[in-house]
Amino acid sequence: MVKVIADTIEGMANALLASAVEQQATDIHIVPRENDYSVQFRCLGRLIPQKPLPISSGDRLISYFKFVAEMDISESRKPQSGSYKLHFSNHKAALRISTLPTAYSRESVVIRILLQSERYPIERMSLFPASFQKLQAFLSHSHGLILFTGPTGSGKTTTLYSLIHYCSQNMNRNVITLEDPIEKQHDELLQVQVNEKAGITYSTGLRAILRHDPDIIMVGEIRDAETAKISIRAALTGHLVLSTLHTRDAKGAIYRLLEFGISWHEIEQTLIAVSAQRLVHLKCMNCIKEEKICTHEHSHSKTGVYELLYGKNLHAVLNEAKGEKEEYTYPTLRNLLRKGIALGYVSKEEYIRWVHSEEEQSQAYGAGGIIPAPK
């Protein structure tokens, strides 16, 4: 941990952020407890405890973050969200801040750290080369809908930015994004931020973007039925739309669209592919070569594993959603993670972290499983 003595509240905040960036944290959690504030960094997907803060320091720090993020300092009974940008050391970061009231009559704060200098070339996004080649092929469509699903922290936004950056730079296509908030600024993109106070919601923003001659529209997230319907309309009228949904796997996206009131025929006409992804940590090369257990956690690099649903398999899942049984098979996240383990690039613990059910976890242990049974 970086130990910095900060005399001012601004210095304390910057020291906390600098420490988080040095540890390659993606989030900072400041959570009230009875006698202090717990501070944790999310590093490599895990929460790492830091030195707790006294109540007085925690209160001042939270008020400072709310102030710079243009949130209401006097309001502590309602959840709030905000963002701001910061330059420190050699880094330029966008910070997304969320507050939540708690039982201690004090607020909990989570800060998402988005380093603006991070760029991921499209060819480095996936553990398996065939996946990014297929993602590139999807981008050649002139119109349609491509959806990316996965839990928070699975790399959906990073994948979207890499793909639209590739489209703008290599395919000379006009890309417009609609985000809440804009997470990474790119000069080659036209980026629009949702601002509900100014009347720019996802739905109204999308309507305005359709009149701005886009080739590709990136929607940060399909959150409701209205946004889903406008995204479908954009895909039907000659635009390629990329967006995200929160579902467990690829086929779940189809059922979510149906829940939003999108008809089966509209999905069939517009949906090109669904990608369910997870962000996995790779073993370091030395441990892979020596075929030993990797303990060098901070040397791990991250990459994506993509469950891609498209073509005949997508049509079969659509028929299943309509009530017609049809055989289909495609590489699931579970199968891809097992393949990564067999090749020696992914640890067995990563599989346990991402499998969906307790049944799958129990099957992974013991005789015939991928991990020895715990003692």
Sequence and secondary structure as in RCSB ss.txt:
>XXXX:A:sequence
MVKVIADTIEGMANALLASAVEQQATDIHIVPRENDYSVQFRCLGRLIPQKPLPISSGDRLISYFKFVAEMDISE
SRKPQSGSYKLHFSNHKAALRISTLPTAYSRESVVIRILLQSERYPIERMSLFPASFQKLQAFLSHSHGLILFTG
PTGSGKTTTLYSLIHYCSQNMNRNVITLEDPIEKQHDELLQVQVNEKAGITYSTGLRAILRHDPDIIMVGEIRDA
ETAKISIRAALTGHLVLSTLHTRDAKGAIYRLLEFGISWHEIEQTLIAVSAQRLVHLKCMNCIKEEKICTHEHSH
SKTGVYELLYGKNLHAVLNEAKGEKEEYTYPTLRNLLRKGIALGYVSKEEYIRWVHSEEEQSQAYGAGGIIPAPK
>XXXX:A:secstr
      SSHHHHHHHHHHHHHHTTEEEEEEEE SSSEEEEEEETTEEEE   B HHHHHHHHHHHHHHTT  TT 
 SS EEEEEEEEETTEEEEEEEEEEE TTSSEEEEEEEEETT    GGGSBSSHHHHHHHHHHTT SSEEEEEE 
 TTSSHHHHHHHHHHHHHHHS   EEEEESS  S  TTSEEEE BGGGTB HHHHHHHHHTS  SEEEES   SH
HHHHHHHHHHHTT EEEEEE  SSHHHHHHHHHHTT  HHHHHHHEEEEEEEEEEEB  HHHHHHT     GGG 
 EEEEEEEEEHHHHHHHHHHHTT         HHHHHHHHHHHTSB HHHHHHH   HHHHHHHBSTTSSB    
